[in-house]
């Protein structure tokens, strides 16, 4: 009977570690996608602010963010420099990313 209990315990620990590692991997992938969305939105807003694209910079950034299923919580344009803040939850946890784009200082 003790061998069975040891086997069940070892299996429970292995499953717990596997689920934990998979969750961390999924969270890391989500953070990477959210960061890439913020980068793309900031670049679109900066390109629009500099005149390379037609339209309003923050509206252009919102289009990019909406396509990815996230929400644009903040968009600031200071001359040719755009800064955006993007949010999209991961399960029950909030996740956000910030990006800045524009010419070098």
Secondary structure, DSSP 8 states (H G I E B T S, - for coil): -HHHHHHHHHHHHHHHHHHHHHHHHHHHHHHHHHHHHHHHHHHHHHHHHHTSS-S-HHHHHHHHHHHTT-EEEEEEEETTEEEEEEE--BTTB--EEEEEESS--
